[in-house]
């Protein structure tokens, strides 16, 4: 886990991404997706560091997907440090963010509250 990369503006876990050896995170200015990322553009236009700093319940861009949306809601409720702690603990217990593809143990949920509970407890 590259904890220093933290959470992306949209809620994805840059700190756990398998692509982080080629990416310095969306706040570095070197993000390969910076020109098309709707969440980056929106948060910058509102002068916010992350979508979780916004008071709107938004599902635009990557927030239309359950994982980044759940991570964003988690941070709004419990804070980024708590999310990082949970992700690190879960990773140490064998929960995988990405497997061979972009899917892992945090994917496949249809209920955002169940995903948030999984993040908190590490148990399905």
Rosetta silent file (secondary structure, phi, psi, omega in degrees, C-alpha in Angstrom):
SEQUENCE: XXXXXXXXXXXXXXXXXXXXXXXXXXXXXXXXXXXXXXXXXXXXXXXXXXXXXXXXXXXXXXXXXXXXXXXXXXXXXXXXXXXXXXXXXXXXXXXXXXXXXXXXXXXXXXXXXXXXXXXXXXXX
SCORE:     score description
SCORE:     0.000 S_00000001
   1 L     0.000  127.575  175.030    0.000    0.000    0.000 S_00000001
   2 L   -98.087   79.209 -173.204    1.347    3.408   -0.997 S_00000001
   3 H   -54.338  -33.056 -177.268   -0.468    5.296    1.754 S_00000001
   4 H   -64.040  -21.063  177.049    1.022    8.627    0.649 S_00000001
   5 H   -78.986  -20.337  173.833   -1.049    8.467   -2.573 S_00000001
   6 L    58.395 -143.780 -176.525   -4.216    8.387   -0.476 S_00000001
   7 L  -109.506  136.370  178.813   -7.635    8.548   -2.068 S_00000001
   8 L   -66.437  163.321  177.140   -8.300   10.015   -5.511 S_00000001
   9 L   -52.308  -37.911 -175.571  -10.584   13.012   -5.941 S_00000001
  10 L   -83.987  -10.426 -179.138  -13.342   10.632   -7.133 S_00000001
  11 L   110.483  -12.687  176.335  -12.961    8.170   -4.259 S_00000001
  12 L   -65.619  152.931 -177.527  -10.836    5.477   -5.878 S_00000001
  13 L   -90.707   88.299  176.743   -7.976    4.202   -3.723 S_00000001
  14 H   -55.514  -35.190 -176.612   -4.827    5.471   -5.458 S_00000001
  15 H   -62.393  -20.946 -177.971   -2.892    3.990   -2.534 S_00000001
  16 H  -113.871   -4.933 -173.612   -3.910    0.457   -3.599 S_00000001
  17 L   -65.605  135.693  178.851   -4.118    0.769   -7.370 S_00000001
  18 L   -69.136  -13.465  179.530   -2.004   -1.699   -9.312 S_00000001
  19 L   -93.948    5.052 -172.649   -1.215    1.111  -11.739 S_00000001
  20 L   -71.574  -10.654  174.541    0.351    3.369   -9.088 S_00000001
  21 L   -72.045  -18.000  178.972    3.911    2.573  -10.190 S_00000001
  22 L  -109.956    2.105 -174.085    3.126    4.620  -13.309 S_00000001
  23 L  -135.748  139.318  178.596    0.914    7.216  -11.615 S_00000001
  24 L  -103.492   12.739  179.426    1.563    9.732   -8.875 S_00000001
  25 L    93.840  159.470 -173.483   -2.124   10.319   -8.125 S_00000001
  26 L   -71.863  -15.453  178.880   -4.637   12.801   -9.442 S_00000001
  27 L   -91.187   -2.715 -177.063   -3.291   15.665   -7.333 S_00000001
  28 L   -80.065  -17.812 -173.384    0.229   15.344   -8.753 S_00000001
  29 L    83.934   -4.395 -179.195   -0.610   16.987  -12.064 S_00000001
  30 L  -107.663    7.552 -178.216    0.810   13.871  -13.739 S_00000001
  31 L   -60.891  128.432 -179.998   -2.397   11.818  -13.769 S_00000001
  32 L   -66.546  -17.318 -178.198   -2.796   10.218  -17.206 S_00000001
  33 L  -102.281    8.801 -171.808   -6.580   10.785  -17.012 S_00000001
  34 L   -60.617  -27.481 -177.365   -6.462   14.433  -15.942 S_00000001
  35 L   -79.516  -23.344 -178.553   -7.811   15.782  -19.225 S_00000001
  36 L  -112.755  -11.676 -173.875  -11.012   13.722  -19.282 S_00000001
  37 L   -68.069  109.844 -178.905  -11.725   13.054  -15.584 S_00000001
  38 H   -62.768  -37.336 -178.648  -15.064   14.699  -14.847 S_00000001
  39 H   -69.557  -37.503  176.822  -14.564   14.424  -11.087 S_00000001
  40 H   -64.683  -48.027  179.983  -11.178   16.137  -11.240 S_00000001
  41 H   -59.595  -45.524 -177.144  -12.551   18.956  -13.386 S_00000001
  42 H   -65.348  -48.332 -178.141  -15.587   19.448  -11.153 S_00000001
  43 H   -64.236  -37.360  176.440  -13.684   19.412   -7.854 S_00000001
  44 H   -65.096  -40.853 -179.387  -11.099   21.839   -9.244 S_00000001
  45 H   -64.972  -27.013  178.632  -13.852   24.165  -10.488 S_00000001
  46 L   -94.962    2.867 -179.232  -15.332   24.164   -6.960 S_00000001
  47 L    59.818   41.387  179.343  -11.879   24.604   -5.400 S_00000001
  48 L  -114.380  145.924  178.836  -12.233   21.289   -3.536 S_00000001
  49 L   -76.240  -29.119 -176.943   -9.508   18.718   -2.968 S_00000001
  50 L  -149.699  159.087  175.075  -11.852   15.739   -3.282 S_00000001
  51 H   -63.053  -29.613  179.178  -15.438   14.917   -4.176 S_00000001
  52 H   -69.058  -11.558  174.832  -15.957   13.948   -0.534 S_00000001
  53 H   -83.558   -7.335 -177.978  -15.439   17.615    0.385 S_00000001
  54 L   -88.961  143.533  179.983  -18.554   18.529   -1.613 S_00000001
  55 L   -82.343  -11.258 -179.075  -21.957   18.790    0.055 S_00000001
  56 L   -77.917  148.800  171.107  -23.790   17.471   -3.003 S_00000001
  57 L   -93.702   88.671 -169.239  -24.854   13.837   -3.311 S_00000001
  58 L  -106.209  145.261  175.677  -23.349   13.484   -6.755 S_00000001
  59 L  -130.401   31.357  178.459  -23.031   10.484   -9.034 S_00000001
  60 L   -86.202  158.541  179.789  -21.311   12.077  -12.004 S_00000001
  61 H    61.658 -136.952 -179.186  -18.169   10.670  -13.549 S_00000001
  62 H   -68.915  -15.235  177.029  -16.669    7.783  -11.619 S_00000001
  63 H   -70.416   -6.772  173.147  -19.111    8.405   -8.764 S_00000001
  64 H   -76.892   -8.369  176.816  -21.645    6.636  -10.964 S_00000001
  65 L  -102.094  144.816 -170.213  -19.837    3.422  -10.029 S_00000001
  66 H   -65.013  -38.619 -175.809  -20.516    1.872   -6.644 S_00000001
  67 H   -64.613  -55.246  179.086  -16.915    1.483   -5.413 S_00000001
  68 H   -64.098  -32.896  177.354  -15.758    5.115   -5.727 S_00000001
  69 H   -64.257  -45.416  179.552  -19.190    6.305   -4.568 S_00000001
  70 H   -64.862  -41.525  178.850  -19.022    4.079   -1.457 S_00000001
  71 H   -62.776  -39.468  178.323  -15.448    5.142   -0.699 S_00000001
  72 H   -64.930  -45.572  177.015  -16.524    8.797   -1.002 S_00000001
  73 H   -62.492  -39.612  178.477  -19.496    8.264    1.333 S_00000001
  74 H   -58.035  -48.077 -179.035  -17.233    6.383    3.757 S_00000001
  75 H   -65.056  -38.508  177.256  -14.822    9.332    3.917 S_00000001
  76 H   -59.746  -37.133 -177.638  -17.695   11.798    4.366 S_00000001
  77 H   -83.109  -41.894 -168.513  -18.876    9.746    7.367 S_00000001
  78 H  -121.013  -12.517  179.633  -15.650    8.545    8.972 S_00000001
  79 L    98.022  153.659 -178.065  -12.744   10.464    7.425 S_00000001
  80 H   -66.041  -38.795 -179.770   -9.981    9.608    4.991 S_00000001
  81 H   -60.579  -40.540  177.460   -7.631    8.365    7.699 S_00000001
  82 H   -63.621  -42.481  178.336  -10.236    5.828    8.831 S_00000001
  83 H   -62.331  -46.181  179.439  -10.695    4.626    5.245 S_00000001
  84 H   -60.672  -41.341  178.076   -6.943    4.258    4.772 S_00000001
  85 H   -62.138  -43.680  179.417   -6.699    2.346    8.063 S_00000001
  86 H   -65.120  -44.115  179.784   -9.520   -0.002    7.020 S_00000001
  87 H   -63.246  -39.663  178.681   -8.045   -0.573    3.562 S_00000001
  88 H   -67.330  -45.430  177.816   -4.636   -1.309    5.055 S_00000001
  89 H   -61.219  -46.466 -179.927   -6.069   -3.698    7.652 S_00000001
  90 H   -61.638  -42.078  177.950   -8.213   -5.413    5.035 S_00000001
  91 H   -61.632  -41.279  177.754   -5.226   -5.750    2.704 S_00000001
  92 H   -65.377  -23.062  178.658   -3.154   -7.283    5.480 S_00000001
  93 L   -95.990   11.414  173.184   -6.005   -9.766    5.973 S_00000001
  94 L    93.993    5.404  177.261   -5.978  -10.807    2.310 S_00000001
  95 L   -81.556  128.553 -171.064   -8.690   -8.546    0.882 S_00000001
  96 L  -106.396  131.947  176.530   -7.598   -7.505   -2.597 S_00000001
  97 L   -76.335  -50.096  176.410   -8.354   -4.151   -4.262 S_00000001
  98 L  -126.504  137.460  171.477   -7.304   -5.330   -7.753 S_00000001
  99 L   -99.268 -137.025  178.913   -6.711   -8.872   -8.915 S_00000001
 100 L   -64.867  -25.048  179.413   -5.472   -9.721  -12.424 S_00000001
 101 L  -115.989 -154.875  177.548   -7.866   -7.089  -13.785 S_00000001
 102 L   -88.208    2.784  179.429   -9.365   -3.955  -12.264 S_00000001
 103 L   -97.789  148.337  178.503  -11.791   -6.040  -10.191 S_00000001
 104 L  -153.751 -159.468 -175.643  -11.185   -7.178   -6.656 S_00000001
 105 L   -68.867  -20.291  179.108  -12.949   -7.905   -3.387 S_00000001
 106 L   -85.832   -5.175  179.877  -14.518   -4.423   -3.198 S_00000001
 107 L   -96.130  164.119  176.939  -16.237   -4.967   -6.551 S_00000001
 108 L    91.195   -1.348  176.740  -19.440   -6.871   -7.239 S_00000001
 109 L   -81.835  145.191  175.412  -21.518   -5.130   -4.586 S_00000001
 110 L  -111.120  -15.400 -178.073  -24.926   -3.781   -5.572 S_00000001
 111 L  -114.429  119.058 -175.797  -25.761   -2.130   -2.233 S_00000001
 112 H   -63.087  -36.139  179.978  -23.592    0.805   -1.198 S_00000001
 113 H   -68.241  -34.107  176.405  -24.306    0.300    2.523 S_00000001
 114 H   -68.233  -37.521  176.756  -23.182   -3.341    2.325 S_00000001
 115 H   -66.727  -41.873  177.821  -19.954   -2.227    0.658 S_00000001
 116 H   -61.488  -41.559  177.953  -19.393    0.393    3.360 S_00000001
 117 H   -64.304  -39.364  176.982  -19.946   -2.278    6.025 S_00000001
 118 H   -62.817  -41.708  177.036  -17.466   -4.551    4.206 S_00000001
 119 H   -59.929  -45.419 -177.832  -14.885   -1.756    4.226 S_00000001
 120 H   -66.153  -41.600 -171.000  -15.439   -1.260    7.972 S_00000001
 121 H  -104.431  -25.556 -174.470  -15.404   -4.924    8.986 S_00000001
 122 L    75.803   13.806 -178.074  -13.589   -6.777    6.224 S_00000001
 123 L  -128.518  135.526  178.138  -16.384   -9.356    6.274 S_00000001
 124 L   -86.845    0.000    0.000  -19.090  -10.031    3.699 S_00000001
